[in-house]
Amino acid sequence: MGKALQKEDRITLTIEDMSTNGEGIGKVDGYTLFVKDAIIGDVIEAKVIKTKKSYGYARLMQVITPSKDRIQPACPVAKQCGGCQIQEMDYQAQLQFKEELVRNNLARIGGITSYEMQPIIGMDEPFHYRNKAQYPVGLDKDGNIVMGFYAGRTHHIIDQMDCLLGNSQNKNILAIIKTYMQENHIPPYNEQTQTGLVRHILIRDGYHTGEIMVCIVINGKRLKNEAQLVERLRQIEGMTSIQVNVNQKDTNVILGTENRTLWGMDSITDYIGDIKYQISPLSFFQVNPRQTEKLYGKALEYAGLTGKETVWDMYCGIGTISLFLAKQAKKVYGVEIVPQAIADAKENAKRNGIDNAEFFVGKAEEVVPQFYEQLKEKAQTGDIEAQEGTHPDVVVVDPPRKGCEESLLATIVAMAPKRMVYVSCDSATLSRDLKYMQAHGYQVEKVQPVDQFGHTYHVESCVLLCRTDS
Ligand code: SAH
């Protein structure tokens, strides 16, 4: 290796790879550098900003020769904003990058190479896909109200009311609120001094229903001249619900627990497939309903249901997958750690006339082993439903980024379902967990990556595993 690199050094770098966070990766004399906003194929000039023993970070100063996949980002603040990481990459190339990422992690972390990789499912329209946006509100250095997004890793607000990932109505809604705040001298909240009133604007919309909800998060109980604000916001096409949310805590958590409806309904509705959901400001709901439908459609296909099966859905959230499966299964059990999500899941089941889904609150790695032991005892007394519960036909998991606890995987192995469907938002932990399952009698058959979050480094995957002796 040549002379060690120092902070501030200027270098020329060819980007040969990209990290799981979407940073470009290049090498100088064998030393690896990560560079934000650089993509595979770029030749760049960069400035070293941090060095560690075996790798470092550099800042992109100038693109010398652009990659064939480099494009002009559609958003003027794509580089500063923390929301998108790879908008400067052509969408088809983004999809290839994501598919490769899944393939590489499966091989490198999981040692998994023989399976059917189904081509990544991209979006037909990779903009305006999000049904939820949360805009922080603040003041710029000249004292003007700004609404937009945090810059990467900071709480500096970038003034951008027209985010291209969200609903194109959002900018009109924000403009109304900004004017109203100016006219009524309503100050934005200041995180440092914990003074001021308006903290965030939350906007949600129903993709299938066109319904819109606006929720103004305030450090107080009331807004001045609420009737004037309502009158103006009501003019927006699709407006269904106008609310305030009270958050008077010194916290990074956006929403408080108290909502008050100023006008219209307390919630909006939307569909995933033919299942109807009620969405309140605090409810969890998938943010890209079109792609979620495709992802969960794949999970349903992999589950291979005929109507006779018993299914477990672990990490079930508000029961989106459970209810999707329940229509074609005999019985579905859902497990989820957040009590409110389980309350929503039960409510959603009722609303859709689904009576063969049962939900449990708790950590999957605790609830499932306990429930399995209880069912096993019952099963020994000849209880058929208990027998079917201990030996489900299909187990579905959809864990958060950290993946499944090994103890849960061990219980799944003991339950010995014929098929397991693993829905994952992190292909690294997915690969680790699949490696465990492959070592314990399961074979990875099919992998389907799905792009739920265009222009970011995130990629979802749906995986089918089958028991090797079945
Ligand atoms: N399929 C769900 C979303 C899954 S996201 C839906 O579409 O609604 C992952 C879920 O796992 C979240 O709802 C989270 O609250 C839950 N979770 C996180 N850790 C958990 C654990 N240890 N046990 C059970 N659920 C957990």
Residues whose N, C-alpha, C, O or C-beta is under 5 A from the ligand:
A	BS01	SAH	Y315 C316 G317 I318 G319 T320 I321 V335 E336 I337 V338 G362 K363 A364 E365 D398 P399 P400
